[in-house]
Amino acid sequence: MVSIDLNCDLGEGRTDTAGAGDELLMPLISSANIACGFHASNPLLMEKTVVLAKRYGVAVGAHPSYPDHHSFGRRDMDIHAEELRADLIYQVGALAALCRSAEVPLRHVKVHGALYNRAAVDGETARTVAAAIRDIAPEAIMVCLAGSQMSAAARELGMRFVEEAYADRAYAADGTLVPRTREGAVLLDSRQVAERLVRMIREKCVAAVDGSLVPLVFQTVCVHGDTPGGVAMIREIRHRLAEEGILVAPCAG
């Protein structure tokens, strides 16, 4: 049977309680990327989100970022490699400690926002990210944009990794994501997104904004719950995957 992992960014609030959105989203996904405090969240919310994931049997991952609460981690930053490494170890280490306390394994690490976008195309940043994950969480799976510099860095360092596609984001012809600042970068029609994802899984490619087909080999798919109608969209995705006989489950890496 064909299977796919559905991952979602959670615990990104600014209060001490998990939001209603997280409560609705958690049963629909197989992996949760939990914010580590640098773009959103705080220690208590991190812990509560770990516990919520445990309740639903969802794989827990760290979602570290640039130190950027103001712009939600979506502003590109020039940070020296040593500082970036320390920032990542600090964030992943904090979530790993909360996981140990809750008796939950830290399954994966996926960097957030602008850091993810830079690591996808910049080899030096990708290697810094990969080395930091290897050093603080050697058993964790690194989540990489399919066909990116992140995948190359993880392979070079001999790490476990999975490649990722996006259900609700537009692609450029080079396989990168269209910047959120561009109109049409985020797809909002639930049925179209669900149908597109089924084709991506079956055909291993996606149509870019210029009409070209981009080859995609991926094991995990990011779905966003914070876009308008996000919960309904993920429910539609689950419905279509079930119709197609595609199992949703965490990936082994």
Buried (B, 14 or more C-beta within 10 A) or exposed (E): EEBBBBBBBBBBBEEEEBBEBBBBBBEBBBBBBBBBBBBBBBBEBBBBBBBBBBEBEBBBBBBBBBBBBEEBBBEEBEBEBEEBBEBBBBBBBBBBBBBEEBEBEBBBBBBBBBBBBBBBBBBEBBBBBBBBBBEBBEEBBBBBBBBBBBBBBBEEBEBBBBBBBBBBBBBBEEBBBBEEEEEEBBBEEBEEBBBBBBEBBEEBBBBBEEEEEBEBEBBBBBBBBBBEBBBEBBBBBBEBBEEEEBEBEBBEB
